[in-house]
Amino acid sequence: MTVFKTFWKIVKKYIGTILLYTILLIVFSGLNMTTSDNQATFVAVKPDVLIINEDEEIGITKNLIHYIEENANRISIKNEKDAINDALFYREVNFVIYIPKNYRNDILNKKNPILEIKKTGDYQSSFAEMMLSRYLQIQKLYATNSNQEEDLIKAINENLSKKSNIEVTSKIDTKKTENAAFYFNFASYSIMAVVIFVICLVLSSFHQKAVNKRGIVSSMKVQKYNRQLLLASLIYAIIVWAIFVLLGILLIGDIPLLLLSIYMLNSFIFTFCALTLALLISTLVNNKNAINGIVNVVALGSAFLCGAFVPAKWLPDLVLQIAHVLPAYWYIHSNELLITIEIINFETLKPLLVNMSVMVGFSILFIISNSIISKRKQKNVL
């Protein structure tokens, strides 16, 4: 087991590099999860509304004003154009409603008077506009069939008083799954960098011409020599994967075991894919400076293009189309799909199985390419 032991002696030299990428993963994942925990839950905030009423405040007009006062904060501002514009500009008011003269009579006469509005364009003004639109649509619907003002007001208010009961059918904590997806997405960069960088540097020491020739002329068979290198590389990759998975469990916290198992399987296949790519690169390149540059391009490029750093939903379509040729895209895509899965069965897992199959396909391609190139290089040495 001389080759096997030598492999680990060289790995020890790069402990600092492994720790660096591990710390990066912990820091960025921790920051993201802290930010997620501090996010406020949605609370409907009443917008500040100014009502300019040119009609008599009785009957249907009074009812409209009362509805607005119940669902918004009514603000008093001097009825002057400059004063109103200044209030909108400085966000002293979010929404302005102009009720025209004869509004009440027009409604009762089945006309459709137009309410002029001014708004700031923020989410509060949008909420106020939605609230007003709801009232006006209901009013218009009942006004066409009602001849009595009291009946019309009663019908409008009864309809507006109805509330929808919302039942949450999904029992999955989406915050936890989002944290898990972010962690494992970012882990793709750390896994790829640590696996490819260290394995390539270690194997480059074994692939030096002098070392290669010694191995060929030694009593150890070439097949055994290569098996020990492959075994050591595989064990190293599994150790890296296990460390990052354990860190994920500690950082993410409580997550359904089945869901965690899928994340683990997905990351294991990706780690194996990174291992086969590392073996291919180590066969192609022996120069340590070149390896450093290649690892940065491959690991950072995959992270930026595939959504490890920036969520894939924010990336342009062209970038995502290019990312399809990288294993990291299929790995991260599976993690993103896991966020929205509510029921785990064959149908919901089918897209994930496809993604995993694609990563296995990449691994097979790297293995075949590595086998062909290594055989040609051995002939050249001989």
C-alpha positions in Angstrom: 0.0 0.0 0.0 3.0 2.3 -0.6 1.2 4.3 -3.3 -1.9 4.6 -1.1 0.0 5.9 1.9 2.0 8.4 -0.2 -1.3 9.8 -1.6 -2.4 10.8 1.9 1.0 12.2 2.8 0.6 14.6 -0.1 -3.0 15.4 0.8 -1.8 16.6 4.2 0.1 19.4 2.5 -3.2 20.8 1.2 -5.2 20.7 4.5 -5.2 24.5 4.5 -6.9 24.7 1.1 -9.6 22.2 2.2 -10.2 24.3 5.4 -10.4 27.5 3.3 -13.2 26.2 1.1 -14.9 24.6 4.1 -14.9 27.9 6.0 -16.2 29.8 2.9 -19.1 27.3 2.8 -19.9 27.7 6.5 -19.7 31.5 6.4 -21.8 32.1 3.4 -24.4 29.5 4.3 -24.6 30.8 7.9 -25.1 34.4 6.6 -27.8 33.3 4.3 -29.7 31.3 6.9 -29.4 34.2 9.4 -30.9 36.6 6.8 -33.7 34.1 6.1 -34.5 33.8 9.8 -34.7 37.6 10.1 -37.1 38.0 7.2 -40.4 39.4 8.5 -43.5 37.5 7.7 -46.1 39.2 5.5 -48.3 41.6 7.4 -51.0 43.7 5.5 -50.1 47.3 6.3 -52.8 49.9 5.9 -51.9 52.4 3.2 -52.2 56.2 3.8 -55.1 57.5 1.7 -56.3 61.0 0.9 -59.9 61.4 -0.1 -61.0 64.5 -2.0 -64.8 64.3 -1.9 -66.7 66.8 -4.0 -70.0 65.0 -3.5 -72.3 65.0 -0.4 -71.1 62.6 2.2 -74.4 60.6 2.4 -75.7 57.3 1.2 -73.5 55.4 -1.2 -70.8 58.0 -1.2 -70.6 57.8 2.6 -70.5 54.0 2.4 -67.5 54.2 0.0 -65.6 56.6 2.3 -66.4 54.4 5.4 -65.0 51.4 3.5 -61.8 53.2 2.7 -61.4 54.4 6.3 -61.8 50.8 7.6 -59.1 49.5 5.3 -56.7 52.4 5.2 -55.4 55.4 7.2 -57.3 58.5 6.0 -54.9 61.4 5.8 -55.9 65.1 5.9 -54.0 67.4 3.5 -54.9 70.7 2.1 -56.9 70.4 -1.1 -54.3 72.1 -3.3 -52.5 70.5 -6.3 -49.0 71.4 -5.0 -49.6 70.2 -1.5 -51.0 66.9 -2.7 -48.1 66.4 -5.1 -45.6 67.1 -2.4 -47.4 64.7 0.0 -47.1 62.0 -2.7 -43.5 62.8 -3.4 -42.5 62.6 0.3 -44.6 59.5 0.9 -46.8 61.3 3.4 -49.7 59.7 1.5 -49.7 56.7 -0.8 -53.0 57.0 -2.6 -55.3 59.9 -3.5 -59.0 59.3 -4.5 -61.0 62.0 -6.1 -64.8 61.5 -5.7 -66.5 63.6 -8.3 -69.6 65.7 -7.8 -73.0 63.9 -8.3 -71.2 60.5 -7.7 -74.1 59.2 -5.5 -76.7 60.2 -8.0 -74.8 58.7 -11.0 -74.5 55.4 -9.2 -78.2 55.3 -8.4 -79.1 56.2 -12.0 -77.0 53.2 -13.1 -74.3 55.4 -14.6 -70.6 54.6 -14.3 -68.8 57.6 -12.8 -65.0 57.6 -13.0 -62.9 58.0 -9.9 -59.7 59.8 -10.5 -56.7 58.6 -8.5 -53.0 59.5 -7.9 -50.5 57.1 -6.4 -46.9 56.7 -5.4 -46.4 53.5 -7.2 -45.2 51.5 -4.2 -46.7 48.3 -2.8 -48.9 50.3 -0.4 -50.5 52.3 -3.2 -51.0 49.0 -5.2 -52.8 47.5 -2.2 -55.0 50.6 -2.0 -55.8 50.4 -5.7 -56.7 46.8 -5.4 -58.9 47.5 -2.4 -60.7 50.3 -4.3 -61.1 48.2 -7.4 -62.7 45.4 -5.4 -65.3 47.8 -3.9 -66.1 49.4 -7.3 -66.6 46.1 -9.1 -69.0 44.8 -6.4 -70.8 48.2 -6.4 -71.2 48.1 -10.2 -72.5 44.5 -10.1 -75.2 45.2 -7.5 -76.1 48.7 -8.9 -77.4 47.2 -12.1 -79.9 45.1 -10.3 -80.9 47.3 -7.3 -83.3 50.3 -7.3 -83.1 51.1 -3.6 -80.0 52.8 -2.1 -80.3 51.0 1.2 -80.6 47.6 -0.4 -77.6 48.4 -2.6 -75.4 49.4 0.4 -76.5 46.3 2.4 -75.7 44.0 -0.6 -72.2 45.6 -1.1 -71.3 45.4 2.6 -72.5 41.8 3.0 -70.4 40.8 0.0 -67.3 42.7 1.3 -67.7 41.2 4.7 -67.2 37.7 3.4 -63.7 36.3 4.1 -61.9 33.4 2.5 -60.6 30.6 4.7 -57.1 29.7 3.8 -56.0 26.2 4.7 -52.3 25.3 4.5 -52.2 21.8 3.0 -48.4 21.6 2.7 -46.6 20.5 5.9 -43.2 21.2 4.5 -41.2 24.0 6.1 -40.2 25.9 3.0 -37.8 28.0 4.9 -35.8 24.9 5.9 -35.9 23.5 2.3 -34.7 26.9 0.9 -31.9 26.9 3.4 -31.0 23.3 2.5 -31.1 24.2 -1.2 -28.9 27.2 -0.7 -26.4 25.2 1.3 -26.1 22.4 -1.1 -26.0 24.8 -4.1 -23.1 26.7 -2.6 -21.5 23.3 -1.6 -21.2 22.5 -5.3 -18.5 25.2 -5.6 -16.7 23.9 -2.5 -17.0 20.3 -3.5 -15.7 20.9 -7.0 -12.9 23.1 -5.9 -11.7 20.9 -3.1 -12.0 17.6 -5.0 -10.6 18.8 -8.3 -7.8 21.0 -6.9 -6.4 18.6 -4.3 -6.7 15.4 -6.4 -5.2 17.1 -9.5 -2.3 18.4 -7.5 -1.7 15.1 -5.7 -1.9 13.0 -8.9 0.3 15.5 -10.7 3.1 14.4 -8.4 2.5 10.8 -9.4 2.3 11.7 -13.1 5.7 13.3 -13.3 7.8 11.5 -15.9 10.5 10.3 -13.5 7.9 8.9 -11.1 5.9 7.3 -13.9 9.0 5.6 -15.2 9.9 4.3 -11.8 6.4 2.9 -11.4 6.6 1.1 -14.8 10.0 -0.5 -14.1 9.1 -1.4 -10.5 7.9 -4.8 -9.4 4.4 -3.4 -8.8 2.0 -4.0 -11.7 0.7 -0.9 -13.4 -2.9 -2.1 -12.8 -2.3 -2.3 -9.0 -0.5 1.1 -9.0 -3.5 2.7 -10.7 -6.0 0.9 -8.5 -4.3 2.3 -5.3 -4.4 5.8 -6.8 -8.1 5.4 -7.8 -9.0 3.9 -4.4 -7.3 6.7 -2.5 -8.9 9.4 -4.7 -12.4 7.8 -4.2 -11.9 7.6 -0.4 -10.8 11.2 -0.4 -13.8 12.3 -2.4 -16.2 10.4 -0.1 -14.6 12.0 3.0 -15.0 15.5 1.5 -18.7 14.7 0.7 -19.3 13.3 4.2 -17.8 16.4 5.9 -19.9 18.8 3.8 -23.1 16.7 4.4 -22.4 16.7 8.2 -21.9 20.4 8.2 -25.1 20.8 6.2 -27.1 18.8 8.8 -25.6 21.0 11.6 -26.3 24.3 9.8 -29.7 23.5 8.4 -31.1 21.8 11.4 -34.3 19.8 11.5 -35.3 18.6 8.0 -37.4 15.6 6.9 -35.1 12.5 6.7 -36.4 11.5 3.3 -35.8 14.9 1.9 -32.3 15.1 3.4 -31.5 11.6 1.9 -32.3 13.0 -1.5 -30.1 16.0 -1.0 -27.3 13.6 0.2 -27.8 11.3 -2.8 -27.8 14.2 -5.3 -24.6 15.7 -3.7 -22.9 12.2 -3.7 -23.5 11.8 -7.4 -22.2 15.3 -8.0 -19.1 14.6 -5.9 -18.5 11.4 -7.9 -18.9 13.5 -11.1 -16.3 16.0 -9.8 -14.0 13.1 -8.9 -14.1 11.7 -12.5 -13.5 15.2 -13.9 -10.5 15.6 -11.5 -9.0 12.4 -12.8 -9.5 13.5 -16.4 -7.9 16.9 -15.8 -5.0 15.3 -13.9 -4.4 13.0 -16.9 -4.5 16.0 -19.3 -2.4 18.4 -17.3 0.5 17.9 -14.9 1.7 21.5 -14.5 0.6 22.6 -11.0 0.2 26.3 -12.0 -2.0 25.3 -15.0 -4.1 23.1 -12.6 -4.7 26.1 -10.3 -6.0 28.1 -13.3 -8.1 25.3 -14.6 -9.7 24.7 -11.2 -10.6 28.4 -10.8 -12.2 28.4 -14.3 -14.1 25.2 -13.8 -15.3 25.7 -10.2 -16.0 29.4 -10.4 -17.4 29.3 -13.9 -19.8 26.5 -12.9 -20.8 28.3 -9.7 -21.7 31.6 -11.5 -23.3 30.0 -14.6 -25.4 27.3 -12.9 -26.8 29.2 -9.9 -24.6 28.4 -6.9 -23.9 32.0 -6.1 -26.8 33.8 -7.8 -30.2 31.9 -7.8 -30.9 30.3 -11.3 -34.3 32.1 -11.5 -32.4 35.4 -11.7 -30.0 34.4 -14.4 -30.7 35.2 -18.1 -32.1 32.4 -20.2 -29.0 32.4 -22.5 -26.7 31.8 -19.4 -28.9 28.9 -18.3 -28.8 27.4 -21.8 -25.0 27.5 -21.8 -25.0 26.0 -18.2 -26.7 22.8 -19.5 -23.3 21.5 -20.6 -22.0 21.6 -17.0 -22.8 18.9 -14.4 -23.4 21.6 -11.7 -26.5 22.8 -13.6 -28.2 19.5 -13.2 -27.2 19.2 -9.6 -28.4 22.6 -8.7 -31.6 22.2 -10.7 -32.4 19.1 -8.6 -31.9 21.1 -5.4 -34.2 23.9 -6.6 -36.9 21.3 -7.5 -36.7 19.9 -4.0 -37.9 23.3 -2.6 -41.3 23.0 -4.2 -41.9 19.2 -3.7 -44.8 18.6 -1.3 -45.5 14.9 -1.9 -42.6 12.6 -2.5 -43.5 9.9 -5.0 -42.2 8.6 -8.4 -43.9 11.3 -10.4 -42.5 14.1 -8.4 -39.0 12.5 -8.2 -38.9 11.8 -12.0 -37.3 15.1 -12.9 -34.7 14.6 -10.2 -33.9 11.1 -11.4 -33.4 12.5 -14.9 -31.0 15.1 -13.5 -29.1 12.5 -11.6 -28.9 10.3 -14.7 -27.4 13.2 -16.6 -24.7 13.6 -14.0 -24.0 9.9 -14.1 -23.7 10.3 -17.9 -21.1 13.1 -17.5 -19.2 10.8 -15.1 -19.1 7.9 -17.6 -18.0 10.4 -20.4 -15.1 11.6 -18.2 -14.1 8.0 -17.3 -14.1 6.9 -20.9 -12.2 10.0 -22.0 -9.7 9.5 -19.2 -9.1 5.9 -20.1 -8.4 6.7 -23.8 -6.1 9.6 -23.0 -4.2 7.7 -20.3 -3.6 4.7 -22.6 -2.1 6.9 -25.3 0.1 8.6 -22.7 1.4 5.3 -21.4 2.4 4.3 -25.0 4.3 7.5 -25.4 6.2 6.9 -22.1 7.2 3.5 -23.2 
